[in-house]
Amino acid sequence: MSTSGYTMRRFTPERGALGKLMARDSIVRRMDWVLLGAALALSMIGAALVYSATRNRTELTHGDPLYFLLRHLLNTAIGFGLAAGTVALGHRRLRGAVPVLYAISVLLVLAVLTPVGSTVNGAHAWIVLGGGFSLQPSEFTKLTIILSMAMMLSARVDAGDRLHPDHRTVAQALGFAILPMAIVMLMPDLGSVMVMAVIVLGVLLASGASNRWVLGLITAGAGGAVAVWQLGVLDQYQIDRFAAFANPALDPAGVGYNTNQARIAIGSGGLLGKGLFHGSQTTGQFVPEQQTDFVFTVAGEELGFVGAMLIVVLLGVVLWRACKIARNATDLYGTIIAAGIVAWFAFQAFENIGMTLGIMPVAGLPLPFVSYGGSSMFAVWVAIGLLQAVKMQRPMSA
């Protein structure tokens, strides 16, 4: 017995080292490398498109053609670091910090309504930090809505007390979502509110909540949209955007200019495009905000149908892997997180690409991973980290 005990103590350090090595190997094997590769590819394609759209914009680049390119790459690197940190922390350990993160996000969107907030391109949705940097709190609010609703809706189900969230729990979760959405609507940032509404729907569907809640929310959303229109909550430029969407010929030189030029740029690219950095619409700066909201037009003109479809395919890969992670998650909390991210990415990508094609109204939403913008890039990469964290909780045999 003593010899056996000695042997066990003698080899404990080696066993510990082996355990750490196996843990590292486990992390590598459990990572979804396809998801990571698709997200990185989108960010790198975005870097090329952002550079093409801004290298001649001396009024924006302060004379440095690499200004936006380097910042886009820096944003991607920071976002990747945030994703790695999220994976290291784990979505379950992050659960305890959700109330604090939610409170911070609500305070930040409230700050936008104070003199601290700034207006950029007609949207009063930013906090200028100085040094050329700014923060759009609504991007991070998408994350906190997903996390807070997932925490509440899954608590009793994951504990084994219930099979589905009860009505009281659903009502409480919706209350936590509606508060920041109402604040963002006051900015008004209609595009972000649309994304958040879709996220809420996706979360409710994934949670197993009664279909009456989903139908009721859709009905309430339709009624709310009518009320917002009638009460004059929207700014005039937002009303004009919807009018231009309904009638593209309404004001082609004014409110309809962006979408008309976007369609011209995409249509002129043909099958293979004019070549990277050789787009006449892009070089001539005919399409406004090409590095952000209308970055897809650069792909359409310079890379053609093939290049534009490559972006769509890569976005599809991200959504496919995220759906797979949601389906295979070991707890409802992880399932809801992944499903909320799927709803977010799917709708925002569809809206962004759709507005450049004229099939959706202009809503000022960036294309995930591709558009220039620090807040958006950080948020989507944290979402990738959450997806990886959910996947890595699965058993090794899965």
N, C-alpha and C positions, 0 to 999 in steps of 0.2 A: 504493500500500500504506500509505504513511504517512498519507494523507488518510483512508483507510478506518479505520485504527487510531485516528486522532484522533476520528473520528465515533463510533466505538464507545465510547471513553472519555468523550466529551462527553455522551452521552445515557444513560450507565449510571445516574446518580441518578434520572432520570425513569423509566427502566425498573424500578428498584428500587421506587419509589413505586407504580408501576402494579402491580407484582407483589404488593405488600402489599395494595392495594385489591382485587385479584382474589382473594387468599387470604381476605380477610374475606368477600367475596361468596361464595366457595366454602363457607365455614363456614356461612353463613346458608342456602344452598341445600341443603347436606347434612344439616342438622339435621332430625330427625323432629318436626315441629311438632304433628302429631296426637298423638303419644305425650306430648309435653310438655304440650299443652293438656288432655289427659285426666287426667294426673297432677295438674296444678294445679286442675282442676275438682273432683277428688276431695278435695283438701286444703281447698278453700274450702267445699265442702259439709260437710266434717268440722268446720270452724270453726263453722258455724251450728249443727250438731248438738251439738257440745261446749258451746257457749254455752247452748243450750236445756236441756241436761242438768245444768248446774252453776250457772246464774244464781241459783237459790234455795237452793243448798247452802251456807248461811252457815258451817257447821262446817268446810267445805273451802276456801271462798274467802276466809276471814278478813274477811268483810264487804264484799268487793269483787266485785260480780257479773261484772266483766270479767276477773277473775283468770285463769281457764283460757283464755278466748278470746284474750287478748293473748299468753299463753304459747304457745298453739297456733300463732298467726300468726308469732310469733318463731321457733318451731321450724321452721315451713315456710320462712321466709326463710333461716335458717341452712342448712337442708337444700338449698334451691335454690342457695345459694352453694357448698356442697360439691359439688353436681352440676356447677356451672359449672367449678369447679376441677378436677374429674375429667376433664371434657371437654378443658380446656386442657392437662392433663398427657398425656392419651391413654392408652388401655389398654395399648399396647405399651411405652411408657416406664414405666408403672406396674409392668410385669412385673419389673423389676429390684428393686423395693421389696417384692415379695410376701413373701420370707422374713422380712423385718423386721416387716411387718404381721402375719404369722402368729404370730411369736414374741410380739409385744405382745398379740395377742388371747388367746393361751394363758395368758400371765401374768395378764391381767385376769380371766379366768374362774377361774383358780387363786386369785386374791386374794379372790374371793367366798367361798371356803371357809374363809378366815381370819377373824379378828375384824373385819377391815375390811368384810366382807360384812354385809348387812342383810336382814331379812325384811319383805316387803311383801305384804299380802293372802295370807299363808300360803306364799309362794314365797321361799326364801332365794336370790335371784338378783340382788341389787342392791348397788351401792356408793353410799352416800350421800355427796354432795360438799359439802353444806351450802348454806345460803341457799335451801332449798326445791328444790334440784336433786339429781338422782340419775342413776346410770348403770347400764344393764343390758347387761353385756358380751356376753351371748349373741346379741344382735341383730347386733353387728358380726362375731361369729364366723361367722354365715351367709355373710357376704361373703368372709371370708378362706378359708373352706372352698372356695367356688367358685373364687376366684383361685388358690389353691395347687394344687388338683386340675387346673385348666385349664392351669397352667404346666407341670406334670409330664406330663400326658397328651398335650399337644400338641407338646412339645419336639422329639422325633425326627420326628414327622409333618410339622410345618411346616418342618423342616430338609431334608426330602426323603429321609430315611433309611428310613422305613417308611410303609406305607399306613394302618396302625392301631397303636395302642399295644400293646406286647407284655405278656405276663402279669406279668413282673417289674415293669414300670412301673405297671400297674394296682394291683398289691399295695402298692407304695410309696405311691401316691396315696391308697389306702384307709387306709393307716396314718396319713397326715397328717390325714385326716378323722376317724378314729375317736378319736384322742387328745382333741381338744376336746369331742367328743360324750360321751365317757366322763366327763370332768370335769363337764360340764353336767348329766349324769344324776345325779351325786352330790349336786347341790344340794338336791333333785332338781327339774329344770325339764323335765318330760316333754313339754310342748307344743313347746318349742324343739327338743328332740331329735327329735320326730316330723318337724318341718319340715326339719331337717338331713338326716334319713334320706331324705326325698323328694328333697332337693337332690342328694344323692349318686347316687341312682338316675337322676335327670335328666341329671346330668353324664356318668355312664357310658354311658347310651344315646346321648347326643350325640357322645361321643368315638369311637364305633365299636368299643368294646371287645367282646370275645367275649360272647355272650349267656349263656354259662355263669357269668360273673361276676355278671350281673344276677340270674339265677335263684338263684345261690348266696347273694347278698346278701339277697334276699327270704326265703329259707329261714332264713338266720342271724338276720334281723330277727325273724321269727316265733318262733324258738327263744329269742332274747334277751328278747323280751317275756314269754314264759312264765317264764323264769328270774328276771326282775326282779320279777314278781308273786309267785313262790314264795319268793324270798329276802328279801322284805320291804324292798326298796329304796325303794318308794314310801311317801310319808307317808300318814297315815290319810285326810286330806281328799281326796287324789287317788284313793284306793280308793273313797271314798264317792261321788265324782263319777262314776266308771264304774258303780257300783252304781245310782245314780240314773238314768243314761242307759239302763241295761238295764231298769230298772223305774221309770218316771216317777212312779208312785203310791207308791213306797217310803216317802218322807218329804217330802211336799209343803210342810210348814212348816219343814223343816230343810234337808238337803242338796239337795233338789229345788226349793227355793224360787226360786232364780235363774232356772232354765229355765222353770218354770211361769209366773212373772211376765213373762218375756221373751215367751213365746207369747201371753199375754193382751194385752200391749202391742201386739205386731205385729198380732194378729188384730183388735183394736179399731180399727185404722186404716182398714180397708176399702179402697176403691179409691183415693180421693183424700186420705185422712188427715183428721185433726182440725184441721189448720193448724199451721204452725210456731209454737212456744211455747205451744200450746194443748192439748197432750197431758195427759190426766188422770193416766195412769200415770207419765209423766215428771215432771210438776209435783208429783205426790204422792210422788215419790221411792220408788216401789215396787220398781223394778228397780235392784239394786246395780251399781256400777261402770259406769254408763251412758256415761260420758265415755271409757272405755277399751275393755274387752272387750265390752261390750254396747251399743256406740254404734249398732249397726244397728237396735236396738229403737226408738230415737228416730225414725229415718227411717220405720220401719214404722208407728208410731203417728201421727206428725205429718204425714208426707208421703204416707202410704198406699202401696198397691201400686205406683202409678206412680213415686213418689219413690224407693222401695226398688229398683225395677227400674232406675231411672236410675243408681244406684250400681253395680249389677251390670253394666249395659251399659258404663259407663265403665271398670270393671275389665276387662271383656272387650276393650275397645279397647286398653288397656295391654298385655294378653297377646297380642293379635293383632299389634300392632306389634313387640313383643319377639320373637315367633315369626318374623316377616318378617325382622327384623334377624339372627336366628340362621341362617336359611336362606340369606341373601345375604352373610354374612360372608366376607371374603377369606382368612381363615386359620382353622385348627381352634381356635386359642386364643380367638378372638373368638366362634366358634360355641358353644364350651363355656360361656363366660361368659354369653352371652345365654340359652342353654338352662337353665343353672342358675338364673338369675333367674326365668325362666318357671315352673320347677318350684316355686320358693320362693313367688312371688306367688300362683300358682294354688292350691296346697295351703293356704296360710295364709288366703287369702280364703274358700275353701270351708269350712275348719274354723271360722273365726270366724262366718260367716253360718249355717253348719250347726248350731252349738251354740245359737244363738238360736232356731232353728226346732225344736230337739230331735232332729235327725237325726245329730248328732255329739256326742260327750262334751265337757263343758266342759274346756278345756285352757289357758285364760288367755293366748290369743294376740290381739294387736291386729289390727284391720282395716287393711290397708296404706293409708297416706295419710289415712285418715279418723279413726282413733282418736287420742286425745290421748296424747302420750308423746314425749319428745325423742329417746331412743335409737332407737326404731322409726322415727321420722320421718327422722332423719339417715341411717339405714341404707338405707331405701327410696329416698331421693333420691340417695344415692351410686350405688345400683344404676341409677337412671335415667341418671345421668351416664355410667356404664359402657356402657349400651346406646347412648347417643348417640355415645360415642367409637368403639364398634365400627362403627356405621353410617357414620360419617364417614371410615372407612378405605376405604370402597368406591370404585371408580373413578367418575368423574363421569358416565359413560355408563350406569351401572347404575340 
